[in-house]
Amino acid sequence: MKAQLFAIGLIAFVGACSPAEDTEAASPEQPQTEEIQVASETASAEFSTEALVAAPAGTYSLDKGHGYITFTYDHQGYSKPWVRWGDWESTLTWNPDDPEASSVSATIKAASVDSNVDKFDDHMKSADMFDVEKYPSVGFQSTSVTRTGVDTGTIVGNLTLMGMTKPVTLDVTFNKAGTTRGGGHKVGFSATTDLVRSEWGLGYAVPHVGDDVTIIIEAEYEKAGE
């Protein structure tokens, strides 16, 4: 890869130093710029492919020591608290040759909601809010994956929350694929999505407390069986 990039740079340098044969002809800067742009796009595509295939195709399970689902909202304009779900599982079917053929599912234990304030946690678990006795889990199952850039994409899937199932879209960044110190394969992603909580039966204290909620996911997956 380094040799290829060096060669691209050398070609560009030589092209820049070569005199134009016809001073009245179109400026040589335009084709030179296009040449560099094509080379840059090719190098980026090759880098992306190498990064993706660093973890082979197969089934991956969430590394629970490095998996986080948090959400944040506006609290009467004073602050934007962060709350975490601490107990969840997720399975990734990974296809590095065709990332859009990949899929992911997740199940969250609703009672694991954690604000680090016991009284508030108890309230969130009550019938006023998540009603965890009636709705003990939150679920997600992807239905499509779309690549939008070298390391970005969207995942559309069905979110089941408070007994309702609706489609949501996650904006996803592919962070890394590689090999752990123990020799296993791992991939890591970041993702976000926005919800209007009152549309999910979670309208307690709206509008005094913000109706818009941003969900942030940081997840590392390890290849099953390794």
N, C-alpha and C positions, 0 to 999 in steps of 0.2 A: 504493500500500500504506500509506504513512504517513498519507494522508488518511483511509483507511478505519479505521485503528487509532485516529486522533484522534476520528473520529465515534463509534466504539464507546465510547471513554472518556467523551465528552461525554454520551452517552445514559445511561451508568451513573451519572455524576455528577448529572445532572438527576433521575434516578430516585431517587437517594439523598436528595436535598434536598426532594422533593415530600412534603407531609404526607399521612398515611393518612386516607382518608375515614371509616373505621370503626375506632375504637380497639380494639373487641372482636373484630374480624376477625383472621384469621390474620396473623402477622407478615409485613410486606412483604419481610423480608430473604431469605426462602426463594426466591420467584420471581426476586428481583434476583440472587441467587447463581447460580441456574440460567441466567439470561440472560447473565451475565458468562462462565460456564463455556462455554456454547454459542458465544459470540463468540470466546472464547480458542481453542477447538478449531477453529473455522472459520479463524481467522487462522493457526494452526499448519499446518493442512492446505494453505492457500494458499501459505504460505512454503515448505512441503515441495515442492509442485508446481513452484513457480518455480525452486527449487534443482535439482530433477531435470532439468527441460527446458533448463537452461542448457547442457547438452551434448546434441546431437541424437542420434537413434537411429542405430545402425550398428555397425561392427566397430572395436574399439579394441585396440591392442597395448600391452604393458607398457613403460613408460618405465624402461629398465634403470638409469638414473641415480637413480631414486627408487623402487626395488622391493626389499623386504627380506623374507626368510624366516629367522627365527631360532627356536631352540628352547632351552628351559631345563629343568633337572632338579635333583634334590637330590644333592649329593656328600657322602655320609656324614654329613650334618647340619652340615657346616662351611660350606658355601656353596651357591649356586645358579648354576652357570656358565651362560654364554650362548654358543651356537654358531650360526654362520650358514652358509647355503648361498649362495654368491656368484654362481652362474651358473644362471639359470633364465629361461624364457620363458613368457608367458601371453597369452591372447587372451580378450577380453571382448566378448560380443554384447550391446549395451546397448539397452534399451527404456525410455525415461523415462516414456512414457505408461502402461506396464504393467510395472513393475520385476520382477514375478514371472515375466515371460516372458523375462527376461534369462538369460544363461548364461555360464560361464567355464571355461576349461581351463588347465592349467599343466603344464610339464615341467621338472624339475630335474635338472641334471647332478650325480649323486651324489658324484663325485670333487671337487666344489667345496666340500665341507664344510670349514669353517674355524673353528678355535678360537683362532687366533693363537699356537698352540703346535705347532711342526712335528712333534715326536715324537708328540703326541696325535693330530694330524691323520692321520699315517701309520697309527696304530693304528685309528682310526675307519674308514679306507678298507680295512683288512685283512679277512680272512675271519672274524675274531672279531666284527666289528661289521657295517658296511654292505656289505662284500664287493663293492666297486665294480666289480671285473673281471667278476664274475658278474651283478651287477645295476647296470648303468651309469646308470640313470635312475629317477627317482621321478615318478609321474604323478598328475594329478587331473583329473576330468571331472565337472562338476556335473550333477545330475539334476533338481533342483528348487530354487526360490527362494521363500521365504516372508517377507513383510513383517510385522514384529512391532511397529513403531512408526513415528514420523515419519521417523526416520533410522536405524532398525535393522532387522535381519532375520536369517534363517538360510539358509545354503546347504547342502543335502545333496548329496553327490557320492561318486563312487567313487575311493578312494585306492589306488594301486598302489605297493607298497613291499616290497622283498625278495621279489619274485615273487608276492606275495599281493595280491588286490584285495578291499577291504572298504568298506562305506559309512561315511562320517564326516560329522559336522555341524559347520559353521563358524558361529560367532556373528559377525555382520558389522555394522559401523557405516559408514554412508555419510557421508563427510566433506565432500565438495564437488564440484560440477560447475562448470566455468567455461571461460574463454578464456585461453590463455597469452599472454605478451608477443609471441610470434611470430604470433598470430592463430589458432592451432590450438585444438581443443577437448580438454578433459581432464576426467577424473573420478578421484576418489581414495577409497580404502576402507581400513579397518582390520579385521582378522579374527583370531580365536583359535580353537583347538580343543585338546582333550586326548587323548592316546593312552597306552595301557599298552604299553610297548615290547616286553615279553616276548611279547605276543600277535602281534607282527610278526616274530618270529625274532630279536629284538634283546635277548636276555636276559643278555648278558655282564655279570658282576659284580652281578647282582641277588641278594640284597637289599641288599648293602653300598652300592651306588649305586642311587639311586631308580629305581623302575619306571615312575613316572608322569612323563610328558613334556608340557609345554605348548608349543604351536607358536604363534608370533606372526607375523602377516603385515601389512606396510604396503606398499600398492601404489598407484601412479598409472598411469593408462592414457591414452594419446593416440589420438585418432581416426586410423585408418589412412588414408594418402594425403594427409594435410594437412601 
